């Protein structure tokens, strides 16, 4: 039983490591604006990746980002509600030592920010 649990735990850790947030690229635009898109498995992680890229861009100038527009897009293989329910079921199963495959990908959410660097 311990060997089975260890195998399940190891597989879960490996899969969690694969589902990482992708780095966000920053594109300069007219009028001193920038656009960046964070891509991740969750909306929160995608937003965090976009904000991190904006912070890094403005920090190089000794400034902070000021967001003028934010858009979130869900691009998963099932509906967003179904995806949430599948993930919750997987979390509950994992809490008792059972692994259930999910349909989430590390690119389910895209959060695009338009920002300017200000003092």
C-alpha positions, -999 to 999 in steps of 0.1 A, spaced: 0 0 0 28 24 8 45 17 -25 13 25 -44 9 57 -25 45 67 -31 41 60 -68 9 81 -70 26 109 -50 56 108 -73 34 110 -104 15 139 -90 47 158 -83 60 152 -118 27 163 -134 26 194 -112 61 203 -123 50 200 -160 21 224 -155 42 255 -150 34 291 -160 50 302 -193 70 334 -193 52 364 -207 66 384 -236 63 422 -236 56 441 -268 61 479 -271 33 498 -286 27 534 -298 24 562 -272 47 545 -246 23 517 -240 32 480 -237 12 448 -241 20 415 -224 1 382 -223 4 357 -194 -5 321 -202 -11 295 -175 -33 267 -163 -53 291 -140 -65 326 -145 -47 337 -114 -14 323 -126 -18 338 -160 -25 372 -145 5 368 -122 28 360 -152 15 391 -171 20 414 -140 54 399 -134 65 408 -170 50 443 -166 68 448 -133 101 437 -148 98 459 -178 90 490 -158 116 482 -131 143 485 -157 132 521 -162 129 528 -124 91 530 -128 60 510 -120 33 496 -144 0 513 -147 -25 490 -164 -50 506 -188 -66 474 -201 -69 438 -190 -86 410 -210 -89 373 -199 -95 345 -224 -103 309 -215 -90 284 -242 -95 250 -225 -108 219 -242 -140 218 -221 -162 246 -208 -147 267 -181 -173 255 -155 -167 218 -164 -130 224 -161 -134 239 -126 -156 209 -115 -131 184 -129 -102 201 -111 -122 202 -78 -129 165 -81 -92 158 -88 -82 179 -57 -107 160 -35 -94 126 -48 -58 137 -43 -66 145 -7 -74 108 -1 -44 96 -21 -62 89 -54 -50 104 -87 -76 114 -113 -65 127 -147 -76 162 -155 -83 180 -188 -64 212 -178 -35 224 -198 -8 248 -189 -22 272 -215 -59 272 -206 -60 309 -196 -45 340 -214 -45 373 -196 -35 403 -217 -25 436 -201 -19 469 -218 2 491 -196 25 521 -194 55 527 -171 49 556 -147 69 571 -118 
